[in-house]
Amino acid sequence: MDRKTTQKTTQKTTQKTGIKLTKIQEDILQYLQKNPQASRKELTENIKSATEHGIKYNLERLKELGLIL
């Protein structure tokens, strides 16, 4: 994921929802856009500095915010 793509996705999400996301939450959303069936383990393996527990927490948070199902 390049920096410009990340920045555009973040800006769109913030504009649409008014919600500020963490870097890991942004990375999760971007990864899921490209790989919608990804498991937590796959997310952990592909998102730098993310732990499986951190992925679980952030997936739950993104669900609470209504950004994923």
Backbone hydrogen bonds, N-H to C=O, Kabsch-Sander energy under -0.5 kcal/mol:
donor,donor_aa,acceptor,acceptor_aa,energy
6,T,2,D,-2.2
7,Q,3,R,-2.6
8,K,4,K,-2.4
9,T,5,T,-2.5
10,T,6,T,-2.5
11,Q,7,Q,-2.5
12,K,8,K,-2.5
13,T,9,T,-2.6
14,T,10,T,-2.7
15,Q,11,Q,-2.6
16,K,12,K,-2.5
17,T,13,T,-2.5
18,G,14,T,-2.6
19,I,13,T,-0.5
21,L,19,I,-0.6
26,E,22,T,-2.3
27,D,23,K,-2.5
28,I,24,I,-2.6
29,L,25,Q,-2.4
30,Q,26,E,-2.4
31,Y,27,D,-2.6
32,L,28,I,-2.7
33,Q,29,L,-1.7
34,K,30,Q,-1.4
35,N,31,Y,-2.3
38,A,35,N,-2.1
43,L,39,S,-2.5
44,T,40,R,-2.7
45,E,41,K,-2.2
46,N,42,E,-1.4
47,I,43,L,-1.6
48,K,46,N,-0.6
50,A,47,I,-1.5
55,I,51,T,-2.5
56,K,52,E,-2.4
57,Y,53,H,-2.7
58,N,54,G,-2.5
59,L,55,I,-2.6
60,E,56,K,-2.1
61,R,57,Y,-2.2
62,L,58,N,-2.5
63,K,59,L,-1.9
64,E,60,E,-2.3
65,L,61,R,-2.0
66,G,63,K,-1.3
67,L,62,L,-2.5
68,I,62,L,-0.9
